[in-house]
Amino acid sequence: WKTFSESPAREEGRLILLSTGGAIPLYDFNFHPSDLVMVGRESAGVPKEVSDHCEASLRIPIAAAARSLNVAVAGAVALSEARRQIGWET
């Protein structure tokens, strides 16, 4: 985290967290081309130190009986939505 948070890439866009406890539904969020989407560990998410630096925390709406999505699947869903919004050719 320390290396990433101090890198030039971190300064280029908003840091967006994908979390089961996210405040904003994925499909209600407006992505920008420079956004960086972060996912955490399936078992523990991201540490508070990391989530405190995120500009937004998103969740993927799923059926109430479902616990969560696999992190790779969740990342792919979020990436697909972000690319749809900003344009596939970008």
DSSP file (Angstrom, degrees, kcal/mol; ACC not computed):
  #  RESIDUE AA STRUCTURE BP1 BP2  ACC     N-H-->O    O-->H-N    N-H-->O    O-->H-N    TCO  KAPPA ALPHA  PHI   PSI    X-CA   Y-CA   Z-CA
    1    1 A W     >        0   0    0      0, 0.0     4,-3.4     0, 0.0     5,-0.2   0.000 360.0 360.0 360.0 -43.9    0.0    0.0    0.0
    2    2 A K  H  >  +     0   0    0      1,-0.2     4,-1.2     2,-0.2     5,-0.1   0.925 360.0  46.3 -58.6 -46.0    2.8    2.4    0.9
    3    3 A T  H  4 S+     0   0    0      1,-0.2     3,-0.3     2,-0.2     4,-0.3   0.933 116.9  43.9 -62.7 -46.4    4.5    1.9   -2.5
    4    4 A F  H >4 S+     0   0    0      1,-0.2     3,-1.8     2,-0.2     6,-0.4   0.936 110.1  54.2 -64.6 -46.9    1.2    2.3   -4.4
    5    5 A S  H 3< S+     0   0    0     -4,-3.4    -1,-0.2     1,-0.3    -2,-0.2   0.732 112.6  44.6 -64.1 -21.3   -0.1    5.3   -2.4
    6    6 A E  T 3< S+     0   0    0     -4,-1.2    -1,-0.3    -3,-0.3    -2,-0.2   0.391  93.7 105.6-100.1   2.0    3.2    7.2   -3.1
    7    7 A S  S X> S-     0   0    0     -3,-1.8     3,-0.8    -4,-0.3     4,-0.7  -0.433  80.7-117.8 -83.4 156.5    3.3    6.3   -6.8
    8    8 A P  H >> S+     0   0    0      0, 0.0     3,-0.8     0, 0.0     4,-0.6   0.836 112.9  64.3 -59.0 -33.1    2.5    8.7   -9.7
    9    9 A A  H >> S+     0   0    0      1,-0.2     3,-0.9     2,-0.2     4,-0.5   0.858  96.5  57.2 -59.9 -34.8   -0.3    6.3  -10.8
   10   10 A R  H <4 S+     0   0    0     -3,-0.8     3,-0.4    -6,-0.4    -1,-0.2   0.801 103.2  53.6 -66.7 -29.0   -2.1    7.1   -7.5
   11   11 A E  H << S+     0   0    0     -3,-0.8    -1,-0.2    -4,-0.7    -2,-0.2   0.602  95.3  71.4 -81.2 -12.1   -2.1   10.8   -8.2
   12   12 A E  H << S+     0   0    0     -3,-0.9     2,-0.3    -4,-0.6    -1,-0.2   0.764 105.0   0.4 -81.5 -26.3   -3.8   10.4  -11.6
   13   13 A G  S  < S-     0   0    0     -4,-0.5     2,-0.2    -3,-0.4    22,-0.2  -0.890  83.2 -69.0-152.2 179.6   -7.3    9.4  -10.6
   14   14 A R        -     0   0    0     -2,-0.3    22,-3.1     1,-0.1     2,-0.7  -0.522  43.2-128.6 -75.3 143.1   -9.8    8.7   -8.0
   15   15 A L  E     -a   36   0A   0     38,-0.3    40,-2.5    -2,-0.2    41,-1.1  -0.860  27.4-167.8 -94.6 118.3   -9.4    5.6   -5.9
   16   16 A I  E     -ab  37  56A   0     20,-3.4    22,-3.4    -2,-0.7     2,-0.4  -0.929   6.9-149.9-113.6 124.7  -12.6    3.6   -6.0
   17   17 A L  E     -ab  38  57A   0     39,-2.9    41,-3.6    -2,-0.5     2,-0.6  -0.783   2.1-151.5 -97.0 134.3  -13.1    0.7   -3.6
   18   18 A L  E     +ab  39  58A   0     20,-2.7    22,-0.6    -2,-0.4     2,-0.3  -0.931  34.5 156.7-102.8 118.5  -15.3   -2.3   -4.5
   19   19 A S    >   -     0   0    0     39,-3.4     3,-1.7    -2,-0.6    41,-0.1  -0.988  55.8-126.3-146.4 147.5  -16.7   -3.8   -1.3
   20   20 A T  T 3  S+     0   0    0     -2,-0.3    39,-0.1     1,-0.3    -1,-0.1   0.768 118.9  47.0 -63.1 -23.5  -19.6   -5.9    0.0
   21   21 A G  T 3  S+     0   0    0     37,-0.1    -1,-0.3    -3,-0.0    38,-0.1   0.171  84.7 145.2-101.3  16.6  -20.2   -3.0    2.4
   22   22 A G    <   -     0   0    0     -3,-1.7    36,-0.2    36,-0.4    37,-0.1  -0.188  48.3-140.5 -59.6 147.0  -19.9   -0.2   -0.2
   23   23 A A  S    S+     0   0    0     34,-0.7    35,-0.2     1,-0.1    -1,-0.1   0.748  82.8  55.0 -79.6 -25.8  -22.1    2.8    0.2
   24   24 A I  E    S-c   58   0A   0     33,-2.3    35,-2.4     2,-0.0     2,-0.1  -0.927  84.7-120.5-117.4 128.9  -23.0    3.3   -3.5
   25   25 A P  E >   -c   59   0A   0      0, 0.0     3,-2.1     0, 0.0     4,-0.4  -0.448  29.1-121.7 -62.2 138.0  -24.5    0.7   -5.8
   26   26 A L  G >  S+     0   0    0     33,-3.0     3,-1.3     1,-0.3    34,-0.1   0.857 110.4  53.1 -48.6 -44.0  -22.1    0.1   -8.7
   27   27 A Y  G 3  S+     0   0    0      1,-0.3    -1,-0.3    32,-0.2    33,-0.1   0.530 104.0  56.5 -79.0  -4.5  -24.7    1.1  -11.3
   28   28 A D  G <  S+     0   0    0     -3,-2.1     2,-0.3     2,-0.0    -1,-0.3   0.419  89.9  94.9 -98.2  -1.6  -25.4    4.4   -9.6
   29   29 A F    <   -     0   0    0     -3,-1.3     2,-0.7    -4,-0.4    27,-0.0  -0.720  68.7-139.8 -96.4 139.9  -21.8    5.5   -9.8
   30   30 A N        -     0   0    0     -2,-0.3     2,-0.1    55,-0.0    52,-0.1  -0.869  21.9-151.3-100.2 109.1  -20.3    7.7  -12.6
   31   31 A F        -     0   0    0     -2,-0.7     0, 0.0    50,-0.1     0, 0.0  -0.466   2.7-151.1 -79.2 149.5  -16.9    6.5  -13.6
   32   32 A H    >   -     0   0    0     -2,-0.1     3,-1.9   -18,-0.1    54,-0.1  -0.858  28.5-113.0-112.6 153.3  -14.2    8.7  -15.0
   33   33 A P  T 3  S+     0   0    0      0, 0.0    -1,-0.1     0, 0.0   -20,-0.1   0.785 115.8  51.6 -57.6 -27.9  -11.5    7.4  -17.4
   34   34 A S  T 3  S+     0   0    0    -22,-0.1   -22,-0.0     2,-0.1    -3,-0.0   0.413  81.5 126.0 -91.9   3.0   -8.7    8.0  -14.8
   35   35 A D    <   -     0   0    0     -3,-1.9     2,-0.5   -22,-0.2   -20,-0.2  -0.291  49.9-148.1 -62.7 144.9  -10.5    6.1  -12.0
   36   36 A L  E     -a   15   0A   0    -22,-3.1   -20,-3.4   -26,-0.1     2,-0.5  -0.977  10.5-153.1-113.8 119.6   -8.6    3.3  -10.3
   37   37 A V  E     -a   16   0A   0     -2,-0.5     2,-0.4   -22,-0.2   -20,-0.2  -0.834  11.8-166.1 -99.6 126.8  -10.8    0.5   -9.0
   38   38 A M  E     -a   17   0A   0    -22,-3.4   -20,-2.7    -2,-0.5     2,-0.3  -0.902   7.6-170.1-115.1 138.4   -9.5   -1.5   -6.1
   39   39 A V  E     -a   18   0A   0     -2,-0.4     2,-0.1   -22,-0.2   -20,-0.1  -0.913  13.5-145.5-119.5 153.1  -10.7   -4.9   -4.7
   40   40 A G        -     0   0    0    -22,-0.6     6,-0.2    -2,-0.3     2,-0.1  -0.352  38.2 -62.0-104.7-172.7   -9.6   -6.4   -1.4
   41   41 A R  B  >  -D   45   0B   0      4,-2.0     4,-2.9     1,-0.1    -1,-0.2  -0.458  43.9-126.7 -69.1 143.3   -9.0   -9.9   -0.2
   42   42 A E  T  4 S+     0   0    0      1,-0.2    -1,-0.1     2,-0.2    -2,-0.0   0.875 107.7  44.2 -59.2 -37.9  -12.1  -12.1   -0.3
   43   43 A S  T  4 S+     0   0    0      1,-0.1    -1,-0.2     2,-0.1    -2,-0.0   0.775 134.3   9.3 -80.9 -26.5  -11.8  -13.1    3.3
   44   44 A A  T  4 S-     0   0    0      1,-0.3    -2,-0.2    -3,-0.1     2,-0.1   0.472  82.3-144.6-136.3  -3.9  -11.0   -9.7    4.8
   45   45 A G  B  <  -D   41   0B   0     -4,-2.9    -4,-2.0     2,-0.0    -1,-0.3  -0.474  55.8 -36.3  70.2-142.1  -11.5   -6.9    2.3
   46   46 A V        -     0   0    0     -6,-0.2    -6,-0.1    -2,-0.1   -29,-0.0  -0.869  67.4 -97.9-116.1 152.7   -9.0   -4.0    2.6
   47   47 A P    >>  -     0   0    0      0, 0.0     4,-2.4     0, 0.0     3,-1.1  -0.301  33.8-113.8 -64.3 153.3   -7.5   -2.5    5.8
   48   48 A K  H 3> S+     0   0    0      1,-0.3     4,-2.5     2,-0.2     5,-0.2   0.862 116.7  63.7 -55.4 -38.0   -9.2    0.6    7.2
   49   49 A E  H 34 S+     0   0    0      1,-0.2     4,-0.3     2,-0.2    -1,-0.3   0.858 109.5  40.0 -55.0 -36.7   -6.0    2.5    6.4
   50   50 A V  H X4 S+     0   0    0     -3,-1.1     3,-1.8     2,-0.2     4,-0.3   0.929 113.4  51.1 -79.2 -49.3   -6.6    1.8    2.7
   51   51 A S  H >< S+     0   0    0     -4,-2.4     3,-1.4     1,-0.3    -2,-0.2   0.811 100.9  64.6 -61.9 -28.7  -10.4    2.3    2.7
   52   52 A D  T 3< S+     0   0    0     -4,-2.5    -1,-0.3     1,-0.3    -2,-0.2   0.734 100.9  52.2 -64.6 -21.4   -9.9    5.7    4.4
   53   53 A H  T <  S+     0   0    0     -3,-1.8     2,-0.3    -4,-0.3   -38,-0.3   0.419  87.1 104.9 -94.8   0.4   -8.0    6.9    1.2
   54   54 A C    <   -     0   0    0     -3,-1.4   -38,-0.2    -4,-0.3     3,-0.1  -0.634  61.4-150.2 -86.2 138.9  -10.7    5.8   -1.2
   55   55 A E  S    S+     0   0    0    -40,-2.5     2,-0.3    -2,-0.3   -39,-0.2   0.751  81.6  10.9 -77.9 -24.2  -12.9    8.5   -2.8
   56   56 A A  E     -b   16   0A   0    -41,-1.1   -39,-2.9     2,-0.0     2,-0.5  -0.992  60.8-147.0-152.3 152.1  -15.9    6.1   -3.1
   57   57 A S  E     -b   17   0A   0     -2,-0.3   -33,-2.3   -41,-0.2   -34,-0.7  -0.979  24.2-168.4-124.3 117.0  -16.9    2.7   -1.9
   58   58 A L  E     -bc  18  24A   0    -41,-3.6   -39,-3.4    -2,-0.5   -36,-0.4  -0.743   8.5-162.9-109.2 151.5  -19.1    0.7   -4.3
   59   59 A R  E     - c   0  25A   0    -35,-2.4   -33,-3.0    -2,-0.3   -32,-0.2  -0.967  20.3-129.0-128.6 149.7  -21.1   -2.5   -3.9
   60   60 A I        -     0   0    0     -2,-0.3     2,-0.2   -35,-0.2     9,-0.1  -0.872  32.0-122.8 -94.9 118.6  -22.5   -4.8   -6.6
   61   61 A P        +     0   0    0      0, 0.0     2,-0.3     0, 0.0     3,-0.0  -0.417  43.0 166.5 -63.1 129.6  -26.2   -5.4   -5.9
   62   62 A I        -     0   0    0     -2,-0.2     7,-0.0     4,-0.1    -3,-0.0  -0.884  44.5 -66.1-136.8 169.5  -26.9   -9.1   -5.5
   63   63 A A    >   -     0   0    0     -2,-0.3     3,-1.5     1,-0.1    -1,-0.1  -0.237  46.6-119.9 -56.8 143.7  -29.7  -11.3   -4.2
   64   64 A A  T 3  S+     0   0    0      1,-0.3    -1,-0.1    -3,-0.0    -2,-0.0   0.812 112.3  55.0 -56.9 -33.5  -30.4  -10.9   -0.5
   65   65 A A  T 3  S+     0   0    0      2,-0.0    -1,-0.3     0, 0.0     2,-0.3   0.670  90.3  91.8 -76.9 -16.2  -29.7  -14.6    0.1
   66   66 A A    <   -     0   0    0     -3,-1.5     3,-0.1     1,-0.1    -4,-0.1  -0.592  63.4-154.6 -81.7 139.7  -26.2  -14.4   -1.6
   67   67 A R        -     0   0    0      1,-0.3     2,-0.3    -2,-0.3    -1,-0.1   0.946  61.1 -51.9 -77.8 -51.2  -23.3  -13.7    0.7
   68   68 A S        -     0   0    0      0, 0.0    -1,-0.3     0, 0.0     2,-0.3  -0.972  52.3 -93.6-172.6 173.3  -20.9  -12.2   -1.9
   69   69 A L        -     0   0    0     -2,-0.3   -49,-0.1    -3,-0.1     2,-0.0  -0.721  49.3 -92.8 -97.7 153.7  -19.3  -12.6   -5.3
   70   70 A N     >  -     0   0    0     -2,-0.3     4,-2.9     1,-0.1     5,-0.2  -0.394  40.1-119.1 -57.5 142.8  -15.9  -14.1   -5.9
   71   71 A V  H  > S+     0   0    0      1,-0.2     4,-2.4     2,-0.2     5,-0.2   0.849 112.8  51.3 -62.0 -35.9  -13.4  -11.2   -6.0
   72   72 A A  H  > S+     0   0    0      2,-0.2     4,-2.0     1,-0.2    -1,-0.2   0.911 112.7  45.8 -67.4 -40.8  -12.3  -11.9   -9.6
   73   73 A V  H  > S+     0   0    0      2,-0.2     4,-2.5     1,-0.2    -2,-0.2   0.928 112.9  50.1 -66.2 -45.2  -15.9  -12.0  -10.8
   74   74 A A  H  X S+     0   0    0     -4,-2.9     4,-2.4     1,-0.2    -2,-0.2   0.914 110.6  50.0 -60.3 -43.0  -16.7   -8.8   -8.8
   75   75 A G  H  X S+     0   0    0     -4,-2.4     4,-2.6    -5,-0.2    -1,-0.2   0.904 110.9  49.3 -61.6 -41.6  -13.7   -7.1  -10.4
   76   76 A A  H  X S+     0   0    0     -4,-2.0     4,-2.4     2,-0.2    -2,-0.2   0.893 110.4  50.3 -65.6 -40.3  -14.7   -8.1  -13.9
   77   77 A V  H  X S+     0   0    0     -4,-2.5     4,-2.1     2,-0.2    -2,-0.2   0.931 113.5  45.8 -62.9 -45.6  -18.3   -6.9  -13.3
   78   78 A A  H  X S+     0   0    0     -4,-2.4     4,-2.6     2,-0.2    -2,-0.2   0.909 113.0  49.5 -65.4 -42.7  -17.0   -3.5  -12.1
   79   79 A L  H  X S+     0   0    0     -4,-2.6     4,-2.7     1,-0.2     5,-0.2   0.914 110.2  51.2 -62.9 -42.5  -14.5   -3.2  -14.9
   80   80 A S  H  X S+     0   0    0     -4,-2.4     4,-2.2     2,-0.2    -1,-0.2   0.914 111.8  46.6 -61.6 -43.3  -17.2   -4.0  -17.5
   81   81 A E  H  X S+     0   0    0     -4,-2.1     4,-2.2     2,-0.2    -2,-0.2   0.910 112.7  49.5 -66.2 -42.1  -19.5   -1.3  -16.1
   82   82 A A  H  X S+     0   0    0     -4,-2.6     4,-2.4     1,-0.2     5,-0.2   0.928 112.9  46.9 -62.2 -44.7  -16.7    1.3  -15.9
   83   83 A R  H  X S+     0   0    0     -4,-2.7     4,-1.7     1,-0.2    -1,-0.2   0.880 109.9  54.0 -66.0 -37.7  -15.7    0.5  -19.5
   84   84 A R  H  < S+     0   0    0     -4,-2.2    -1,-0.2    -5,-0.2    -2,-0.2   0.929 112.0  45.3 -60.0 -44.7  -19.4    0.6  -20.7
   85   85 A Q  H  < S+     0   0    0     -4,-2.2    -2,-0.2     1,-0.2    -1,-0.2   0.911 120.0  36.8 -67.8 -43.8  -19.7    4.1  -19.1
   86   86 A I  H  < S-     0   0    0     -4,-2.4    -1,-0.2    -5,-0.2    -2,-0.2   0.606 123.6 -90.8 -89.7 -10.5  -16.5    5.7  -20.4
   87   87 A G    ><  -     0   0    0     -4,-1.7     3,-1.0    -5,-0.2    -1,-0.1   0.217  20.9-115.2 107.8 131.4  -16.5    4.0  -23.8
   88   88 A W  T 3  S+     0   0    0      1,-0.2    -1,-0.1    -4,-0.2    -4,-0.1   0.781 110.7  59.1 -68.5 -28.1  -15.0    0.7  -24.9
   89   89 A E  T 3         0   0    0      1,-0.2    -1,-0.2    -6,-0.1    -2,-0.1   0.612 360.0 360.0 -80.0 -11.0  -12.6    2.3  -27.3
   90   90 A T    <         0   0    0     -3,-1.0    -1,-0.2    -7,-0.2    -2,-0.1   0.489 360.0 360.0 -72.0 360.0  -10.9    4.4  -24.6
